[in-house]
Amino acid sequence: MAAPRRPSGGGLRRAPQDGRLEEINKEFLCDPKFSDEEDLEEKLAAFKEKYMEFDLNNQGEIDLMSVKRMMEKLGAPKTHLELKKMISEVTGGVSETISYQDFVNVMLGKRSAVLKLVMMFEGKANEGNPKPSGPPPERDIASLP
């Protein structure tokens, strides 16, 4: 009998990070600059989950390799120069890693950063198209384009 699978990243290792990100979310909820944002609490919860998914080292930062993995997962691989430019755009050129504050500011901000567009695209693409399970249906030669 196979051992039960644990969720990737381990729940215990993620707990401190979850708490830190939740504190940051509370700051955004109390910030008057975002008081007119619709469904802010739900958006922040979604941002936190997405951020934790790509924070590979659980250190509260998304580095170059994490952004590279994210873009490959989204089916839009980028060169290292393109990735560095994306990170620079998000951080304002002051860091080589994306903090959670930077991430949320970009996602809630008015300017359309590349990362924001990619993340929104991923969300829209996943909404309407659940992945089919099982083997693909059989096709005959007449059904080919």
GUDOVEX-569575 format. One line per 3 residues: number of its first residue (from 1); their letters; for each residue x, y, z of N, C-alpha, C. Coordinates in Angstrom, 2 decimals, decimal comma. Each point is the difference from the previous one (the first is absolute). Example, Ala and Ser with C-alpha at 12.3 -4.5 7.8 and 13.67 -1.06 7.14 Angstrom:
BEGIN
1) AS) 13,19:-5,69:7,80:-0,89:1,19:0,00:0,90:1,20:0,00 | -0,35:1,05:-0,72:0,82:1,19:0,06:-0,77:1,09:0,73
***
This chain:
BEGIN
1) MAA) 0,84:-1,18:0,00:-0,84:1,18:0,00:0,89:1,24:0,00 | -0,31:0,95:-0,89:0,82:1,21:-0,14:-0,28:0,97:1,14 | 1,04:0,73:0,38:-0,15:1,01:1,05:-0,81:1,17:-0,55
4) PRR) -0,81:0,63:0,84:-0,77:1,15:-0,48:0,93:1,14:-0,40 | -0,38:0,70:-1,07:0,81:1,12:-0,48:-0,22:1,22:0,87 | 1,09:0,68:0,29:-0,09:1,26:0,71:-0,08:1,13:-1,01
7) PSG) -0,68:1,08:0,33:-0,03:1,13:-0,91:1,40:0,55:-0,20 | 0,29:0,45:-1,22:1,34:0,51:-0,27:0,27:1,23:0,85 | 1,21:0,13:0,45:0,40:1,13:0,81:-0,15:-0,25:1,48
10) GGL) -0,79:-0,96:0,39:-0,17:-0,33:1,41:-0,75:1,06:0,76 | -1,07:-0,36:0,64:-0,83:0,95:0,72:0,71:0,67:1,15 | 0,84:-0,74:0,74:0,68:0,58:1,15:1,02:1,04:-0,40
13) RRA) 0,72:-0,23:-1,09:0,99:0,96:-0,45:-0,67:1,26:-0,54 | -1,19:-0,11:-0,54:-0,70:1,13:-0,59:-0,75:0,83:1,05 | -0,25:-0,55:1,18:-0,79:0,71:1,00:0,58:1,36:0,37
16) PQD) 1,30:0,14:0,30:0,53:1,33:0,33:-0,15:0,99:-1,16 | 0,25:-0,48:-1,22:-0,13:0,87:-1,16:-1,46:0,42:-0,17 | -0,92:-0,92:0,17:-1,43:0,30:-0,11:-0,36:1,11:0,98
19) GRL) 0,50:-0,09:1,22:-0,26:1,02:1,02:0,57:1,36:-0,39 | 1,24:0,02:-0,52:0,61:1,27:-0,43:-0,81:0,64:-1,13 | -0,39:-0,82:-0,97:-0,75:0,54:-1,13:-1,39:0,47:0,44
22) EEI) -0,58:-0,68:0,96:-1,31:0,41:0,52:0,10:1,35:0,69 | 1,10:0,24:0,72:0,22:1,31:0,64:0,10:1,10:-1,05 | 0,70:-0,28:-1,08:0,13:0,98:-1,09:-1,37:0,26:-0,62
25) NKE) -0,79:-1,07:-0,17:-1,35:0,17:-0,55:-0,84:0,92:0,90 | 0,15:-0,13:1,32:-0,74:0,86:0,93:0,41:1,46:-0,18 | 1,29:0,23:-0,27:0,47:1,37:-0,24:-0,68:0,57:-1,25
28) FLC) -0,10:-0,81:-1,06:-0,66:0,46:-1,22:-1,48:0,27:0,25 | -0,65:-0,84:0,83:-1,42:0,19:0,30:-0,23:1,31:0,77 | 0,96:0,39:0,83:-0,13:1,23:0,80:0,49:1,25:-0,75
31) DPK) 0,66:-0,18:-1,12:0,56:1,11:-0,76:-1,11:0,76:-0,73 | -0,18:1,30:0,30:-1,08:0,76:-0,65:0,18:0,10:-1,53 | 1,21:-0,17:-0,47:0,26:0,08:-1,44:-0,75:-1,10:-0,77
34) FSD) -0,28:-1,12:0,68:-0,68:-1,12:-0,65:-1,44:-0,18:0,48 | -0,55:0,98:0,70:-1,34:-0,14:0,57:-1,09:-0,12:-1,06 | 0,24:0,54:-1,20:-1,01:-0,08:-1,05:0,13:-1,24:-0,87
37) EED) 0,96:-0,85:0,30:0,22:-1,24:-0,78:-1,10:-1,01:0,33 | -0,68:-0,49:-1,06:-1,06:-0,99:0,20:0,58:-1,36:0,36 | -0,67:-0,70:0,91:0,38:-1,36:0,40:1,47:-0,09:0,40
40) LEE) 0,50:0,99:0,72:1,42:0,06:0,35:0,43:-1,22:0,81 | -0,81:-0,40:0,96:0,38:-1,13:0,85:0,16:-1,28:-0,83 | -0,92:-0,26:-0,93:0,08:-1,19:-0,85:1,20:0,07:-0,93
43) KLA) 0,25:1,19:-0,55:1,15:0,17:-0,89:1,30:-0,27:0,75 | 0,11:0,55:1,21:1,22:-0,19:0,79:0,21:-1,48:0,34 | -1,08:-0,71:0,30:0,12:-1,43:0,30:0,50:-0,76:-1,23
46) AFK) -0,52:0,36:-1,18:0,45:-0,65:-1,24:1,46:0,34:-0,29 | 0,37:1,28:0,21:1,39:0,41:-0,23:0,95:-0,76:0,91 | -0,42:-0,17:1,27:0,84:-0,70:0,98:0,24:-1,44:-0,45
49) EKY) -1,05:-0,69:-0,42:0,13:-1,39:-0,46:0,92:-0,09:-1,21 | -0,18:0,90:-0,96:0,82:-0,02:-1,22:1,46:0,31:0,36 | 0,21:0,97:0,88:1,36:0,36:0,39:0,70:-1,18:0,67
52) MEF) -0,70:-0,66:0,92:0,59:-1,13:0,71:0,31:-1,16:-0,95 | -0,79:-0,13:-1,04:0,24:-1,07:-0,98:1,34:0,19:-0,70 | 0,36:1,26:-0,24:1,23:0,25:-0,75:1,18:0,44:0,86
55) DLN) -0,19:0,15:1,29:1,10:0,28:0,92:0,65:-1,34:0,36 | 0,90:-0,44:-0,85:0,55:-1,35:0,10:0,81:-0,24:1,27 | 0,64:1,04:0,53:0,86:-0,21:1,16:-0,68:0,39:1,33
58) NQG) -1,27:0,36:-0,04:-0,77:0,37:1,20:0,65:1,14:0,77 | 0,70:0,89:-0,67:0,68:1,11:0,66:-0,74:1,32:-0,14 | -1,17:-0,01:-0,64:-0,74:1,23:-0,18:0,50:0,84:-1,16
61) EID) 0,58:-0,66:-0,99:0,47:0,72:-1,19:-0,06:-0,94:-1,20 | -0,30:0,58:-1,14:0,01:-0,77:-1,25:1,24:0,43:-0,76 | 0,91:-0,93:-0,22:1,25:0,32:-0,68:-0,10:-0,33:-1,49
64) LMS) 1,11:0,19:-0,70:0,04:-0,20:-1,44:-0,44:-1,40:-0,41 | 0,48:-1,02:0,70:-0,35:-1,37:-0,37:-1,48:-0,29:0,27 | -0,57:0,62:1,02:-1,42:-0,17:0,28:-0,85:0,64:-1,09
67) VKR) 0,41:1,20:-0,44:-0,73:0,66:-1,09:0,14:-0,83:-1,28 | 1,19:-0,54:-0,22:0,23:-0,85:-1,18:-0,94:-1,21:0,02 | -0,10:-0,64:1,14:-0,88:-1,17:0,15:-1,46:0,39:-0,22
70) MME) -0,38:1,15:0,57:-1,38:0,47:-0,15:-0,33:0,23:-1,48 | 0,88:0,66:-0,71:-0,25:0,29:-1,41:-0,04:-1,27:-0,83 | 0,87:-0,96:0,30:-0,03:-1,27:-0,71:-1,30:-0,74:0,27
73) KLG) -0,45:0,03:1,25:-1,25:-0,66:0,37:-1,18:0,62:-0,74 | 0,07:1,32:-0,22:-1,06:0,70:-0,71:0,10:-0,17:-1,51 | 1,04:-0,70:-0,45:0,16:-0,23:-1,44:0,58:1,20:-0,73
76) APK) 0,68:0,88:0,73:0,60:1,18:-0,60:1,43:0,15:0,49 | 0,89:-0,95:-0,37:1,38:0,10:0,49:0,67:1,28:-0,49 | 0,86:0,53:0,83:0,71:1,26:-0,30:1,50:-0,21:0,17
79) THL) 0,76:0,87:-0,67:1,45:-0,03:0,17:0,34:0,63:1,35 | 1,24:-0,21:0,45:0,42:0,57:1,28:-0,08:1,53:-0,04 | 0,33:0,60:-1,14:-0,09:1,46:-0,11:-1,44:0,48:0,14
82) ELK) -0,93:-0,70:-0,63:-1,41:0,36:0,11:-0,49:-0,15:1,45 | 0,44:-1,07:0,65:-0,38:-0,23:1,39:0,55:1,09:0,91 | 1,26:0,37:-0,21:0,60:1,07:0,80:-0,74:1,31:-0,20
85) KMI) -0,43:0,27:-1,24:-0,75:1,21:-0,29:-1,35:-0,02:0,71 | -0,66:-1,17:0,02:-1,28:-0,12:0,70:0,18:0,29:1,49 | 1,03:-0,61:0,60:0,25:0,20:1,43:0,32:1,47:0,27
88) SEV) 0,80:0,61:-0,85:0,36:1,40:0,16:-1,24:0,89:-0,09 | -0,90:-0,33:-0,91:-1,24:0,78:-0,15:-0,86:-0,10:1,26 | -0,07:-1,19:0,58:-0,82:-0,20:1,20:0,61:0,69:1,21
91) TGG) 1,32:-0,10:0,15:0,67:0,54:1,20:0,45:1,45:-0,16 | -0,16:0,55:-1,17:0,48:1,36:-0,23:1,51:0,05:-0,13 | 0,61:-1,14:-0,28:1,45:-0,07:-0,21:0,82:-0,04:1,26
94) VSE) -0,63:-0,15:1,16:0,76:0,05:1,25:0,33:-1,38:0,56 | -0,51:-1,06:-0,60:0,24:-1,33:0,53:0,03:-1,04:-1,12 | 0,67:-1,11:0,28:0,04:-1,10:-0,97:-1,02:-1,07:0,33
97) TIS) -0,79:0,23:1,04:-1,07:-0,92:0,38:-1,28:0,80:0,21 | -1,14:-0,68:-0,16:-1,30:0,65:0,15:-0,54:-0,32:1,39 | -0,19:1,04:0,81:-0,60:-0,19:1,32:-1,51:-0,09:-0,15
100) YQD) -0,65:-0,46:1,04:-1,47:-0,11:-0,05:-0,64:1,38:-0,14 | 0,55:1,02:0,68:-0,53:1,35:-0,12:0,07:0,48:-1,44 | 1,16:-0,22:-0,65:0,15:0,40:-1,41:-1,02:-0,73:-0,87
103) FVN) -0,16:-1,30:0,25:-0,92:-0,83:-0,76:-1,43:0,54:0,10 | -0,45:0,27:1,23:-1,37:0,49:0,20:-0,16:1,40:-0,59 | 1,00:0,85:0,17:-0,08:1,34:-0,58:-0,16:-0,04:-1,50
106) VML) 0,71:-0,90:-0,66:-0,13:-0,14:-1,45:-1,38:-0,52:-0,36 | -0,47:-1,02:0,72:-1,28:-0,60:-0,33:-1,17:0,96:0,24 | 0,12:0,87:1,00:-1,07:0,95:0,30:0,21:1,35:-0,68
109) GKR) 1,19:0,22:-0,51:0,34:1,29:-0,59:-0,72:0,27:-1,31 | 0,02:1,25:-0,39:-0,68:0,42:-1,23:0,83:-0,29:-1,25 | 1,33:0,03:0,14:0,82:-0,26:-1,19:-0,03:-1,48:-0,31
112) SAV) 0,16:-0,35:-1,26:-0,11:-1,40:-0,39:1,39:-0,59:-0,23 | 0,53:-0,57:1,03:1,30:-0,65:-0,07:-0,16:-1,34:-0,71 | 1,08:-0,47:-0,59:-0,02:-1,28:-0,71:-0,44:-1,12:0,94
115) LKL) 0,54:-0,01:1,21:-0,33:-1,06:0,95:-1,49:0,01:0,32 | -0,57:1,18:0,18:-1,43:0,11:0,28:-0,81:-0,57:-1,15 | 0,36:0,35:-1,21:-0,73:-0,51:-1,16:0,09:-1,52:-0,10
118) VMM) 1,17:-0,53:0,27:0,18:-1,46:-0,07:-0,84:-0,69:1,06 | 0,02:0,53:1,23:-0,76:-0,61:1,09:-1,50:0,08:-0,27 | -0,46:1,13:-0,55:-1,41:0,12:-0,32:-0,37:-0,97:-1,12
121) FEG) 0,87:-0,12:-0,98:-0,25:-0,92:-1,10:-0,11:-1,43:0,51 | 0,90:-0,38:0,93:-0,04:-1,35:0,54:-1,33:-0,26:0,71 | -0,45:0,97:0,78:-1,26:-0,14:0,71:-1,18:-0,15:-0,95
124) KAN) -0,05:0,81:-1,05:-1,09:-0,07:-0,97:0,05:-1,31:-0,77 | 1,19:-0,43:-0,34:0,14:-1,24:-0,77:-0,43:-1,21:0,82 | 0,26:0,02:1,29:-0,34:-1,13:0,85:-1,47:-0,03:0,40
127) EGN) -0,68:1,16:-0,07:-1,40:0,07:0,40:-0,91:-0,83:-0,88 | 0,07:0,20:-1,30:-0,97:-0,60:-0,90:0,38:-1,34:-0,56 | 1,24:-0,39:0,11:0,45:-1,23:-0,63:0,54:-0,98:1,03
130) PKP) -0,85:-0,77:0,65:0,55:-1,02:0,88:0,73:-1,03:-0,84 | 1,14:-0,45:0,52:0,79:-0,96:-0,76:-0,75:-1,33:-0,09 | -0,08:-0,55:-1,21:-0,69:-1,28:-0,13:0,84:-1,10:0,66
133) SGP) -0,70:-0,96:0,56:0,71:-1,11:0,61:-0,13:-1,22:-0,89 | 0,93:-0,92:0,16:-0,04:-1,22:-0,78:0,70:0,15:-1,33 | -0,01:-1,06:-0,78:0,68:0,06:-1,30:-0,80:0,86:-0,98
136) PPE) 0,68:0,56:-1,00:-0,71:0,81:-0,98:-0,95:-0,87:-0,83 | -1,06:0,61:-0,53:-0,93:-0,78:-0,79:0,66:-0,49:-1,30 | -0,48:-1,12:-0,48:0,54:-0,53:-1,26:-0,45:0,87:-1,16
139) RDI) 0,90:0,19:-0,97:-0,30:0,80:-1,17:0,28:-0,81:-1,24 | -0,73:0,29:-1,06:0,30:-0,65:-1,26:0,63:1,02:-0,95 | 0,46:-0,44:-1,11:0,72:0,86:-0,94:-0,87:1,13:-0,53
142) ASL) -1,31:-0,21:-0,09:-0,90:1,02:-0,53:-0,17:1,19:0,97 | 0,24:-0,21:1,29:-0,20:1,07:0,96:1,22:0,91:0,14 | 1,09:-0,35:-0,66:1,21:0,83:0,08:-0,17:1,26:-0,82
145) P) 0,62:1,11:0,42:-0,14:1,27:-0,75:0,64:-0,04:-1,36
***
